Amino acid sequence: MALERRTDIGPPDYRNFLPPIIKENYGTWKYHEELRPGVMVHVGESGDKLFTVRAGSPRLMGTKAIRRFADLAEKYCGGYMRFTSRHNAEFLITDEANIDPLIADLAELGHPVGGIGNAISSIVHTQGWVHCHSAATDASGVVKAVMDDLHEYFDGTTPIPGKLRIALACCLNMCGAVHCSDIAILGVHRRPPKVQHQNMKRMCEIPNVVASCPTAAIRPAEVDGHPSVEIDEDLCMFCANCFSVCPALPMADALNDGISIWVGGKVSNARSEPMFSKLAIPFIENNPPRWPEVTEAVRKIVEVWVDGARKYERMGEFIERIGWPRFFELTGIEL
């Protein structure tokens, strides 16, 4: 007897959650345009219009905040909204008259509207000190400080030449998109793991520890008559992969962990091919809770780009045009 084929075994089907206007115009949208900062409209071949209001939000939210978003969606959007990959909340509206009241309610809740088109959108980021075991810096705290400082470029108060995407990863495993962002904030360890030889035997499987290292910097060793490992510091890239499989190899070091700044990456192939981010500032000490040195460095890079970039020119394209020596000169970053 043939078994019944089952296909719907993953998450619920997305089509069950689409607003009616999207179901009716699925795949037949004619164009979209930005109406004002944080507000855009999609126009279908049918003539239907779908308005989107994008509100900034933190990555971590309590149920009360989510319920407030749900209440606004019920009030203005027929109960439909979505979250973007950068943690923004987008409210999908069919009645244009609901846009201003929704924005007013969002402002009362403390959620700014913006990040569409030529703007800095919310920073995509990793977990940081919230619950990442290999973090060299925080994520949520740094992002909050940086976005507070760059708020004018999110809500449209200060216009900018094109898109600017910022990402943060709290270690070089790069759970965030720091390898391909206009500005990337990357947590860095600067010391190899501290081997707790007395704990290796009872906490770790040495073959797994050796295999976890991407640069073959770890090899088996015998210490005081017990099986352990040794680390070739010249090969170690401080990635914390080994700590992920072995708690006896801690990486955290308050004196030597910090932040690096990378620039010039992008995924888009518009006007030029995709680019990888390149190192601009190798190390800035962690300085919570507001990370003023990081905030100042990012703002300076943004301001140089805003003042000198051509329309739609991304950070990497701008730097390639003026040259890296000129970029370092304008930003005041030590080369």
C-alpha positions in Angstrom: 0.0 0.0 0.0 1.4 3.3 -1.1 2.0 5.9 1.7 0.2 9.2 1.5 2.6 11.9 0.4 2.8 14.8 2.8 4.2 18.1 1.7 2.9 20.7 4.2 5.2 19.6 7.1 7.1 22.9 7.6 5.9 26.3 8.9 2.3 27.2 8.1 1.7 28.2 4.5 2.4 31.9 4.0 -0.6 32.2 1.7 -2.9 31.8 4.7 -1.6 35.1 6.1 -1.6 37.4 3.1 -3.9 40.4 3.1 -6.7 40.2 0.5 -5.2 42.9 -1.6 -1.9 41.1 -1.9 -3.6 37.8 -2.8 -5.5 39.6 -5.5 -2.4 41.3 -7.0 0.2 38.6 -6.2 2.9 38.7 -8.9 1.1 41.5 -10.8 2.5 44.6 -9.1 3.2 47.3 -11.7 5.5 49.6 -9.7 6.1 51.1 -6.2 7.4 54.5 -5.1 8.3 56.3 -1.9 5.7 58.9 -1.0 7.6 60.4 2.0 10.1 59.2 4.6 8.9 55.8 5.8 5.8 55.6 3.6 5.6 53.9 0.2 2.9 52.7 -2.2 2.7 49.6 -4.4 0.4 49.9 -7.4 -0.9 46.8 -9.1 -1.8 46.3 -12.8 -5.4 46.2 -11.5 -5.0 49.8 -10.2 -5.2 48.7 -6.6 -2.9 50.6 -4.2 -1.2 49.2 -1.1 0.4 51.7 1.3 3.2 50.7 3.6 4.3 52.5 6.8 7.7 51.3 8.1 8.4 51.8 11.8 11.7 51.2 13.5 11.7 48.7 16.3 14.3 46.9 18.5 15.1 43.3 17.7 14.0 42.2 21.2 10.4 43.0 22.0 8.1 42.0 24.9 4.6 40.6 24.3 3.1 43.9 25.4 4.9 45.8 22.6 3.9 43.2 20.1 0.3 43.4 21.2 0.4 47.2 20.7 1.6 46.6 17.2 -1.2 44.1 16.7 -3.7 46.6 18.0 -2.5 49.2 15.5 -2.7 46.6 12.7 -6.3 45.8 13.7 -7.2 49.5 13.9 -5.7 50.7 10.6 -4.7 47.7 8.5 -7.4 45.1 8.7 -5.2 43.1 11.1 -2.2 42.8 8.7 1.4 43.7 9.3 4.9 42.2 8.8 8.4 42.4 10.1 11.3 43.1 7.7 14.7 41.4 7.8 16.0 44.4 9.6 13.5 44.2 12.4 11.3 47.1 11.2 7.5 46.8 11.5 5.6 47.4 8.3 1.9 48.2 8.4 0.0 47.4 5.2 -2.8 49.9 4.6 -5.4 50.0 1.9 -7.0 53.3 3.0 -4.7 56.3 2.5 -6.6 58.3 5.1 -5.2 55.9 7.8 -1.5 56.8 7.2 -1.3 60.0 9.3 -3.3 58.6 12.3 -1.1 55.5 12.3 2.1 57.5 12.3 0.8 59.7 15.1 0.0 56.6 17.2 3.4 55.1 16.5 5.1 58.3 17.5 3.2 58.2 20.8 4.5 54.7 21.4 8.1 55.8 20.6 8.5 54.1 17.2 9.9 56.4 14.5 8.9 56.0 10.9 11.5 55.9 8.2 14.2 53.7 6.6 12.7 53.5 3.1 14.5 54.4 -0.1 17.5 56.7 0.3 17.9 56.3 4.0 19.7 54.4 6.8 17.5 51.5 7.7 17.6 49.7 11.1 20.8 47.8 11.8 20.7 44.1 11.2 22.6 42.5 14.1 23.4 39.4 16.1 22.8 38.6 19.7 25.8 40.0 21.5 25.8 39.9 25.3 22.1 39.0 25.3 22.8 35.3 25.0 25.8 34.7 22.7 28.6 32.7 24.3 31.3 33.8 21.9 30.5 37.5 21.7 33.4 40.0 21.7 31.0 42.9 22.1 27.4 43.6 22.6 24.9 43.9 19.7 21.7 45.5 21.0 23.5 48.1 23.1 25.9 49.2 20.3 23.0 49.3 17.8 20.8 51.4 20.1 23.6 53.9 20.6 24.5 54.1 16.9 20.9 54.4 15.7 20.1 57.1 18.3 23.0 59.1 16.8 22.0 58.5 13.2 18.3 58.9 13.7 18.1 61.9 11.4 19.2 59.7 8.4 16.4 57.2 9.3 13.4 59.5 9.5 14.4 61.7 6.6 15.3 64.8 8.6 18.6 64.9 6.8 18.5 63.5 3.2 21.3 61.2 2.0 22.5 60.3 -1.5 21.4 56.7 -1.6 20.9 53.6 0.5 23.2 52.9 3.4 23.1 49.6 5.1 24.8 49.0 8.5 25.3 45.6 10.1 26.8 44.4 13.3 28.2 41.0 14.2 29.4 40.4 17.8 32.3 38.1 16.6 33.8 37.1 13.3 31.6 34.1 12.9 29.4 36.8 11.4 25.9 35.8 12.0 25.1 39.3 10.7 25.7 40.5 7.2 28.9 42.4 8.0 30.8 41.0 5.1 28.7 42.8 2.6 27.4 46.0 4.3 28.2 49.7 3.6 29.3 50.0 7.2 30.0 47.0 9.3 30.6 46.9 13.1 32.4 43.6 14.0 33.3 42.4 17.5 36.8 41.0 17.6 38.7 38.9 20.0 42.5 39.5 20.1 43.7 36.7 22.2 43.5 32.9 21.7 41.4 30.7 24.0 42.6 30.1 27.5 43.0 26.3 27.8 41.6 25.0 31.1 43.6 21.8 31.1 42.1 20.4 34.3 38.6 20.6 32.7 39.3 19.3 29.3 38.9 15.6 30.1 35.6 15.9 31.9 34.0 18.6 29.7 35.2 18.1 26.1 35.8 15.5 23.4 39.3 16.3 22.2 38.8 15.0 18.6 35.7 17.3 18.2 37.7 20.2 19.6 40.6 19.6 17.1 38.1 19.3 14.2 36.3 22.5 15.2 39.2 24.7 14.3 39.0 26.1 10.8 42.8 26.9 10.7 44.1 23.7 12.3 45.5 25.7 15.2 44.5 23.1 17.8 46.3 19.8 18.2 46.1 17.1 20.9 48.6 17.2 23.8 49.3 15.7 27.1 49.5 18.1 30.1 50.5 16.8 33.6 49.8 13.3 32.4 46.2 14.1 31.3 44.9 14.4 27.7 44.4 18.0 26.6 45.2 20.3 23.7 47.7 22.9 22.7 47.0 26.0 20.5 49.3 27.4 17.9 48.7 31.1 18.5 50.2 32.1 15.1 47.4 30.1 13.4 44.5 31.1 15.7 42.0 33.5 14.1 40.1 34.1 17.4 36.8 32.8 16.0 35.6 30.9 19.1 34.5 27.9 17.2 36.4 25.7 19.7 34.6 27.3 22.6 31.3 26.4 20.9 32.1 22.7 21.4 34.3 22.9 24.5 33.5 25.1 27.5 37.1 24.6 28.7 38.4 27.0 26.1 36.9 30.4 27.1 37.5 33.3 24.7 36.1 36.3 26.6 38.7 38.8 27.6 37.5 42.2 28.9 40.9 43.9 28.3 41.4 42.6 24.7 37.9 42.2 23.2 36.5 45.1 21.3 35.1 46.4 18.0 36.4 46.8 14.4 34.8 48.9 11.7 34.6 47.7 8.1 33.3 49.7 5.1 32.4 49.4 1.4 30.4 46.2 1.1 27.1 45.6 -0.7 24.9 42.8 -2.0 23.3 44.8 -4.8 24.6 44.5 -8.3 23.1 47.9 -9.4 25.7 50.1 -11.1 28.5 47.9 -9.9 29.2 44.3 -8.9 28.6 43.2 -5.3 31.5 44.1 -2.9 33.0 42.8 0.2 33.5 45.0 3.2 37.1 46.1 3.9 38.8 46.9 7.2 38.9 50.6 8.1 39.4 50.6 11.9 41.1 47.5 13.4 40.2 48.0 17.0 38.1 50.2 19.3 37.8 49.3 23.0 34.4 48.3 24.4 33.0 51.2 26.2 29.4 50.5 27.3 26.7 51.5 27.7 26.8 54.1 24.9 30.0 53.2 23.0 30.9 56.9 22.2 34.0 56.0 20.2 32.2 53.6 17.9 29.3 56.1 17.5 31.7 58.9 16.6 33.6 56.8 14.1 30.4 55.6 12.3 29.0 59.1 12.2 32.2 60.5 10.7 32.2 57.9 8.0 28.5 58.6 7.2 29.0 62.3 7.1 32.0 62.0 4.7 29.8 59.8 2.4 26.8 62.1 2.7 28.9 65.2 1.8 30.8 63.6 -1.1 28.7 60.8 -2.7 26.9 61.2 -5.9 23.2 60.3 -6.2 22.5 56.6 -5.5 26.2 56.0 -5.0 26.9 53.4 -2.3 29.7 53.6 0.2 32.0 51.2 -1.6 31.4 52.9 -5.0 32.1 56.3 -3.4 35.4 55.0 -1.9 36.5 53.4 -5.2 35.9 56.7 -7.0 37.8 58.9 -4.6 40.5 56.3 -3.6 41.2 54.8 -0.3 43.9 57.3 0.7 41.5 60.1 0.2 38.8 58.3 2.2 41.2 57.9 5.2 42.2 61.5 4.9 38.6 62.8 4.9 37.5 60.6 7.8 40.5 61.2 9.8 41.0 57.5 10.3 44.6 56.4 10.8 45.7 54.4 7.7 
